[in-house]
């Protein structure tokens, strides 16, 4: 009886120990799982808040720049319609790597004036694929003329006040026929295009545009700003969660606009345009 009792107690103790350990393991597993999910959810909410705040800052900055350019062109139309005036517009974007160009089109004549930030990896530029000179970070473009006699001219600009012509030729480009122009001319607010590829570089970007009117409300022209996805891409890359988290950006209709790879994969952010 003593032996059996001893065996029985040992057996019960072993069973109880197993049950307690099982409960403890289950508690730790589910507790840690719940804690991990809660922590991940908090991290995602924080990352989303940071991303939204940073993106709004970038977008508001673009809107402010367009408004400043519109004020300059509207108040000083003759000065703006010159190479010297383009250098003023150039100064607005030269410190923003995510700004590709700022420009405006004239409603009456169709004349077009553009200041461009050259991407660092661009070796040639313009209709004649001219080699980009060293220490040259900007291009100025002017289009004027009527009907079948429209001409365009390109100038290298070094940011120090010096500009050098490198191409002149005929063109059919008329800003008044472009979506950014027509969209802004019909909007009371700053008009924003869908994602699309810039013709000159192939990069994805968006255009912010604002109409200019005179004191009578007559349309004078439209000012626009091209913004690449460099800034937004950096924001998404910096707000991935851990080594395996992904970041997505959706529009108001739930359409996927961009997504990242994981940190471990080292893949860049990908943006989806309507014409890719």
C-alpha positions as a LaTeX table, in Angstrom:
\begin{tabular}{lrrr}
\hline
Residue & $x$ (\AA) & $y$ (\AA) & $z$ (\AA) \\
\hline
Unk1 & 0.00 & 0.00 & 0.00 \\
Unk2 & 2.80 & 2.39 & 0.82 \\
Unk3 & 4.49 & 1.64 & $-2.46$ \\
Unk4 & 1.27 & 2.01 & $-4.39$ \\
Unk5 & 0.46 & 5.24 & $-2.54$ \\
Unk6 & 3.92 & 6.53 & $-3.29$ \\
Unk7 & 3.54 & 5.67 & $-6.97$ \\
Unk8 & 0.06 & 7.19 & $-7.03$ \\
Unk9 & 1.21 & 10.46 & $-5.48$ \\
Unk10 & 4.15 & 10.63 & $-7.86$ \\
Unk11 & 1.88 & 9.96 & $-10.81$ \\
Unk12 & $-0.62$ & 12.63 & $-9.73$ \\
Unk13 & 2.22 & 15.09 & $-9.11$ \\
Unk14 & 3.64 & 14.37 & $-12.56$ \\
Unk15 & 0.23 & 14.83 & $-14.17$ \\
Unk16 & $-0.40$ & 18.05 & $-12.28$ \\
Unk17 & 3.06 & 19.31 & $-13.23$ \\
Unk18 & 2.35 & 18.50 & $-16.88$ \\
Unk19 & $-1.01$ & 20.27 & $-16.75$ \\
Unk20 & 0.47 & 23.33 & $-15.06$ \\
Unk21 & 3.33 & 23.45 & $-17.56$ \\
Unk22 & 0.89 & 23.07 & $-20.43$ \\
Unk23 & $-1.27$ & 25.88 & $-19.10$ \\
Unk24 & 1.81 & 28.03 & $-18.49$ \\
Unk25 & 3.17 & 27.37 & $-22.01$ \\
Unk26 & $-0.24$ & 28.06 & $-23.53$ \\
Unk27 & $-0.59$ & 31.24 & $-21.47$ \\
Unk28 & 2.85 & 32.45 & $-22.48$ \\
Unk29 & 2.25 & 31.52 & $-26.12$ \\
Unk30 & $-1.12$ & 33.21 & $-26.45$ \\
Unk31 & $-0.05$ & 36.07 & $-24.18$ \\
Unk32 & 3.07 & 36.72 & $-26.23$ \\
Unk33 & 1.14 & 36.27 & $-29.45$ \\
Unk34 & $-1.46$ & 38.79 & $-28.31$ \\
Unk35 & 1.29 & 41.14 & $-27.13$ \\
Unk36 & 3.11 & 40.76 & $-30.46$ \\
Unk37 & $-0.07$ & 41.50 & $-32.40$ \\
Unk38 & $-0.83$ & 44.49 & $-30.16$ \\
Unk39 & 2.73 & 45.80 & $-30.54$ \\
Unk40 & 2.67 & 45.30 & $-34.30$ \\
Unk41 & $-0.68$ & 47.07 & $-34.53$ \\
Unk42 & 0.65 & 50.01 & $-32.49$ \\
Unk43 & 3.74 & 50.16 & $-34.71$ \\
Unk44 & 1.60 & 50.14 & $-37.85$ \\
Unk45 & $-0.65$ & 52.92 & $-36.53$ \\
Unk46 & 2.40 & 54.99 & $-35.60$ \\
Unk47 & 4.02 & 54.35 & $-39.01$ \\
Unk48 & 0.80 & 55.29 & $-40.78$ \\
Unk49 & 0.54 & 58.52 & $-38.80$ \\
Unk50 & 4.16 & 59.41 & $-39.55$ \\
Unk51 & 3.71 & 58.59 & $-43.24$ \\
Unk52 & 0.54 & 60.63 & $-43.58$ \\
Unk53 & 2.07 & 63.60 & $-41.76$ \\
Unk54 & 5.24 & 63.47 & $-43.86$ \\
Unk55 & 3.32 & 63.08 & $-47.12$ \\
Unk56 & 1.00 & 65.96 & $-46.27$ \\
Unk57 & 4.07 & 68.09 & $-45.60$ \\
Unk58 & 5.49 & 67.23 & $-49.04$ \\
Unk59 & 2.17 & 67.85 & $-50.81$ \\
Unk60 & 1.54 & 71.11 & $-48.96$ \\
Unk61 & 5.04 & 72.22 & $-49.87$ \\
Unk62 & 4.29 & 71.59 & $-53.53$ \\
Unk63 & 1.03 & 73.50 & $-53.25$ \\
Unk64 & 2.77 & 76.46 & $-51.61$ \\
Unk65 & 5.40 & 76.50 & $-54.35$ \\
Unk66 & 2.75 & 76.54 & $-57.09$ \\
Unk67 & 0.98 & 79.40 & $-55.33$ \\
Unk68 & 4.23 & 81.38 & $-55.08$ \\
Unk69 & 4.99 & 80.79 & $-58.76$ \\
Unk70 & 1.44 & 81.82 & $-59.69$ \\
Unk71 & 1.78 & 85.05 & $-57.71$ \\
Unk72 & 5.07 & 85.85 & $-59.43$ \\
Unk73 & 3.76 & 85.19 & $-62.95$ \\
Unk74 & 0.45 & 86.95 & $-62.26$ \\
Unk75 & 2.05 & 90.08 & $-60.84$ \\
Unk76 & 5.06 & 90.26 & $-63.17$ \\
Unk77 & 3.96 & 88.65 & $-66.46$ \\
Unk78 & 6.47 & 90.47 & $-68.67$ \\
Unk79 & 9.42 & 89.71 & $-66.41$ \\
Unk80 & 8.32 & 86.08 & $-66.01$ \\
Unk81 & 8.14 & 85.63 & $-69.79$ \\
Unk82 & 11.91 & 85.75 & $-70.20$ \\
Unk83 & 15.03 & 83.74 & $-69.44$ \\
Unk84 & 15.70 & 86.05 & $-66.49$ \\
Unk85 & 12.20 & 85.39 & $-65.15$ \\
Unk86 & 12.71 & 81.64 & $-65.55$ \\
Unk87 & 15.72 & 81.88 & $-63.27$ \\
Unk88 & 13.40 & 83.19 & $-60.55$ \\
Unk89 & 11.21 & 80.11 & $-61.00$ \\
Unk90 & 14.33 & 77.96 & $-61.04$ \\
Unk91 & 15.29 & 79.31 & $-57.62$ \\
Unk92 & 11.99 & 78.00 & $-56.22$ \\
Unk93 & 12.81 & 74.37 & $-57.04$ \\
Unk94 & 16.60 & 74.08 & $-57.00$ \\
Unk95 & 16.71 & 72.86 & $-53.38$ \\
Unk96 & 14.01 & 70.23 & $-53.92$ \\
Unk97 & 15.35 & 67.03 & $-55.46$ \\
Unk98 & 11.80 & 65.72 & $-55.84$ \\
Unk99 & 10.79 & 68.69 & $-58.01$ \\
Unk100 & 11.45 & 68.05 & $-61.68$ \\
Unk101 & 10.25 & 71.33 & $-63.15$ \\
Unk102 & 8.11 & 74.44 & $-62.74$ \\
Unk103 & 6.54 & 76.16 & $-65.75$ \\
Unk104 & 3.64 & 78.17 & $-67.10$ \\
Unk105 & 1.65 & 78.51 & $-70.28$ \\
Unk106 & 0.11 & 81.70 & $-71.64$ \\
Unk107 & $-3.58$ & 81.50 & $-72.56$ \\
Unk108 & $-3.50$ & 84.13 & $-75.31$ \\
Unk109 & $-0.35$ & 83.12 & $-77.21$ \\
Unk110 & 0.33 & 79.56 & $-76.09$ \\
Unk111 & 3.87 & 80.56 & $-75.16$ \\
Unk112 & 5.52 & 78.23 & $-72.67$ \\
Unk113 & 8.30 & 78.85 & $-70.12$ \\
Unk114 & 9.88 & 76.06 & $-68.07$ \\
Unk115 & 12.67 & 75.66 & $-65.49$ \\
Unk116 & 13.91 & 72.08 & $-65.04$ \\
Unk117 & 15.92 & 70.33 & $-62.31$ \\
Unk118 & 18.13 & 67.79 & $-64.06$ \\
Unk119 & 18.23 & 64.37 & $-62.34$ \\
Unk120 & 21.73 & 63.42 & $-61.18$ \\
Unk121 & 21.83 & 60.27 & $-63.30$ \\
Unk122 & 20.92 & 62.04 & $-66.56$ \\
Unk123 & 23.79 & 62.21 & $-69.05$ \\
Unk124 & 22.00 & 63.71 & $-72.06$ \\
Unk125 & 19.01 & 65.99 & $-72.46$ \\
Unk126 & 16.88 & 67.74 & $-75.05$ \\
Unk127 & 15.57 & 66.90 & $-78.53$ \\
Unk128 & 19.17 & 66.50 & $-79.75$ \\
Unk129 & 20.29 & 64.40 & $-76.74$ \\
Unk130 & 22.98 & 66.93 & $-75.94$ \\
Unk131 & 25.56 & 65.81 & $-73.33$ \\
Unk132 & 24.92 & 67.47 & $-69.98$ \\
Unk133 & 27.92 & 69.69 & $-69.08$ \\
Unk134 & 29.62 & 69.14 & $-65.73$ \\
Unk135 & 28.34 & 71.27 & $-62.85$ \\
Unk136 & 25.09 & 71.91 & $-64.74$ \\
Unk137 & 21.98 & 71.12 & $-62.77$ \\
Unk138 & 19.24 & 73.01 & $-64.58$ \\
Unk139 & 17.68 & 73.58 & $-67.99$ \\
Unk140 & 15.53 & 76.49 & $-69.13$ \\
Unk141 & 13.06 & 76.02 & $-71.98$ \\
Unk142 & 11.13 & 78.67 & $-73.92$ \\
Unk143 & 8.48 & 78.05 & $-76.59$ \\
Unk144 & 6.90 & 80.86 & $-78.61$ \\
Unk145 & 5.31 & 81.50 & $-81.97$ \\
Unk146 & 1.95 & 80.77 & $-83.55$ \\
Unk147 & 0.33 & 77.96 & $-85.53$ \\
Unk148 & 2.88 & 76.19 & $-87.73$ \\
Unk149 & 5.72 & 78.49 & $-86.75$ \\
Unk150 & 6.27 & 77.53 & $-83.13$ \\
Unk151 & 9.89 & 77.44 & $-81.97$ \\
Unk152 & 11.54 & 76.17 & $-78.82$ \\
Unk153 & 14.92 & 76.96 & $-77.30$ \\
Unk154 & 16.82 & 75.17 & $-74.52$ \\
Unk155 & 19.48 & 76.66 & $-72.23$ \\
Unk156 & 21.87 & 75.07 & $-69.77$ \\
Unk157 & 21.76 & 76.93 & $-66.46$ \\
Unk158 & 24.46 & 76.52 & $-63.81$ \\
Unk159 & 22.58 & 78.12 & $-60.94$ \\
Unk160 & 25.06 & 80.99 & $-60.80$ \\
Unk161 & 23.23 & 83.24 & $-63.23$ \\
Unk162 & 24.92 & 81.90 & $-66.35$ \\
Unk163 & 22.82 & 80.31 & $-69.12$ \\
Unk164 & 24.02 & 78.85 & $-72.42$ \\
Unk165 & 21.80 & 77.98 & $-75.39$ \\
Unk166 & 22.28 & 74.43 & $-76.68$ \\
Unk167 & 19.26 & 73.76 & $-78.89$ \\
Unk168 & 16.75 & 75.66 & $-81.02$ \\
Unk169 & 14.20 & 74.18 & $-83.37$ \\
Unk170 & 10.58 & 73.86 & $-84.36$ \\
Unk171 & 7.95 & 72.24 & $-82.15$ \\
Unk172 & 4.25 & 71.48 & $-82.13$ \\
Unk173 & 3.95 & 71.64 & $-78.34$ \\
Unk174 & 1.10 & 73.81 & $-77.10$ \\
Unk175 & 0.54 & 73.86 & $-73.32$ \\
Unk176 & $-3.13$ & 74.75 & $-73.76$ \\
Unk177 & $-3.80$ & 71.25 & $-75.12$ \\
Unk178 & $-2.28$ & 69.46 & $-72.13$ \\
Unk179 & $-4.37$ & 67.80 & $-69.37$ \\
Unk180 & $-2.67$ & 69.76 & $-66.57$ \\
Unk181 & $-3.57$ & 73.04 & $-68.32$ \\
Unk182 & $-7.19$ & 72.21 & $-69.07$ \\
Unk183 & $-7.68$ & 70.67 & $-65.62$ \\
Unk184 & $-6.35$ & 73.72 & $-63.79$ \\
Unk185 & $-8.18$ & 76.20 & $-66.04$ \\
Unk186 & $-11.49$ & 74.66 & $-64.93$ \\
Unk187 & $-10.64$ & 74.40 & $-61.21$ \\
Unk188 & $-10.85$ & 76.99 & $-58.45$ \\
Unk189 & $-8.25$ & 75.05 & $-56.44$ \\
Unk190 & $-4.85$ & 73.57 & $-57.22$ \\
Unk191 & $-5.37$ & 70.79 & $-59.74$ \\
Unk192 & $-3.45$ & 67.51 & $-59.36$ \\
Unk193 & $-2.99$ & 64.95 & $-62.12$ \\
Unk194 & $-2.91$ & 61.17 & $-61.81$ \\
Unk195 & 0.47 & 59.43 & $-61.68$ \\
Unk196 & 2.11 & 59.39 & $-65.11$ \\
Unk197 & 5.55 & 59.11 & $-66.71$ \\
Unk198 & 7.38 & 62.32 & $-67.57$ \\
Unk199 & 8.14 & 62.27 & $-71.26$ \\
Unk200 & 11.70 & 63.61 & $-70.98$ \\
Unk201 & 12.97 & 61.26 & $-68.24$ \\
Unk202 & 10.53 & 58.35 & $-68.04$ \\
Unk203 & 10.18 & 58.90 & $-64.28$ \\
Unk204 & 6.82 & 58.58 & $-62.57$ \\
Unk205 & 5.40 & 61.74 & $-61.07$ \\
Unk206 & 2.42 & 64.04 & $-60.64$ \\
Unk207 & 1.73 & 67.60 & $-61.72$ \\
Unk208 & 0.25 & 70.33 & $-59.51$ \\
Unk209 & $-1.27$ & 73.20 & $-61.51$ \\
Unk210 & $-3.07$ & 76.47 & $-60.75$ \\
Unk211 & $-4.74$ & 78.90 & $-63.08$ \\
Unk212 & $-3.91$ & 82.61 & $-63.21$ \\
Unk213 & $-6.67$ & 85.15 & $-63.78$ \\
Unk214 & $-6.72$ & 88.93 & $-64.14$ \\
Unk215 & $-8.83$ & 91.35 & $-62.10$ \\
Unk216 & $-11.87$ & 90.66 & $-64.29$ \\
Unk217 & $-11.58$ & 86.91 & $-63.79$ \\
Unk218 & $-10.31$ & 86.28 & $-67.33$ \\
Unk219 & $-7.93$ & 83.31 & $-67.67$ \\
Unk220 & $-4.37$ & 84.55 & $-68.21$ \\
Unk221 & $-2.56$ & 81.22 & $-68.07$ \\
Unk222 & $-1.64$ & 78.25 & $-65.90$ \\
Unk223 & 1.37 & 77.60 & $-63.67$ \\
Unk224 & 2.41 & 74.01 & $-62.93$ \\
Unk225 & 4.92 & 72.00 & $-60.95$ \\
Unk226 & 6.15 & 68.47 & $-61.76$ \\
Unk227 & 7.00 & 66.39 & $-58.69$ \\
Unk228 & 8.72 & 63.01 & $-58.87$ \\
Unk229 & 7.96 & 60.22 & $-56.41$ \\
Unk230 & 11.41 & 60.45 & $-54.77$ \\
Unk231 & 10.16 & 62.11 & $-51.57$ \\
Unk232 & 7.12 & 59.85 & $-51.15$ \\
Unk233 & 9.24 & 56.79 & $-51.92$ \\
Unk234 & 11.68 & 57.77 & $-49.17$ \\
Unk235 & 8.80 & 58.23 & $-46.71$ \\
Unk236 & 7.42 & 54.76 & $-47.43$ \\
Unk237 & 10.86 & 53.16 & $-47.29$ \\
Unk238 & 11.56 & 54.72 & $-43.90$ \\
Unk239 & 8.25 & 53.59 & $-42.40$ \\
Unk240 & 8.37 & 49.87 & $-43.05$ \\
Unk241 & 7.91 & 47.73 & $-39.91$ \\
Unk242 & 10.88 & 45.54 & $-39.03$ \\
Unk243 & 12.77 & 43.46 & $-41.58$ \\
Unk244 & 9.74 & 41.87 & $-43.20$ \\
Unk245 & 7.07 & 44.58 & $-43.05$ \\
Unk246 & 5.58 & 46.07 & $-46.22$ \\
Unk247 & 4.12 & 49.53 & $-46.78$ \\
Unk248 & 1.23 & 50.24 & $-49.15$ \\
Unk249 & $-0.40$ & 53.46 & $-50.32$ \\
Unk250 & $-4.02$ & 53.48 & $-51.54$ \\
Unk251 & $-6.15$ & 56.24 & $-53.01$ \\
Unk252 & $-9.60$ & 57.20 & $-51.69$ \\
Unk253 & $-11.19$ & 54.54 & $-53.91$ \\
Unk254 & $-8.98$ & 51.79 & $-52.49$ \\
Unk255 & $-6.84$ & 51.56 & $-55.64$ \\
Unk256 & $-3.24$ & 50.53 & $-55.02$ \\
Unk257 & $-0.85$ & 53.42 & $-55.80$ \\
Unk258 & 2.44 & 52.08 & $-54.45$ \\
Unk259 & 4.04 & 49.36 & $-52.38$ \\
Unk260 & 7.44 & 48.51 & $-50.93$ \\
Unk261 & 9.50 & 45.37 & $-50.65$ \\
Unk262 & 10.82 & 44.28 & $-47.26$ \\
Unk263 & 13.97 & 45.66 & $-45.69$ \\
Unk264 & 15.54 & 42.19 & $-45.92$ \\
Unk265 & 14.89 & 42.09 & $-49.68$ \\
Unk266 & 16.21 & 45.59 & $-50.19$ \\
Unk267 & 13.65 & 46.25 & $-52.94$ \\
Unk268 & 12.75 & 49.89 & $-53.74$ \\
Unk269 & 9.26 & 51.34 & $-53.56$ \\
Unk270 & 7.17 & 50.72 & $-56.67$ \\
Unk271 & 4.54 & 53.16 & $-57.89$ \\
Unk272 & 1.66 & 52.26 & $-60.19$ \\
Unk273 & 0.53 & 54.70 & $-62.84$ \\
Unk274 & $-2.50$ & 54.66 & $-65.11$ \\
Unk275 & $-0.32$ & 54.41 & $-68.22$ \\
Unk276 & 2.31 & 51.83 & $-67.27$ \\
\hline
\end{tabular}
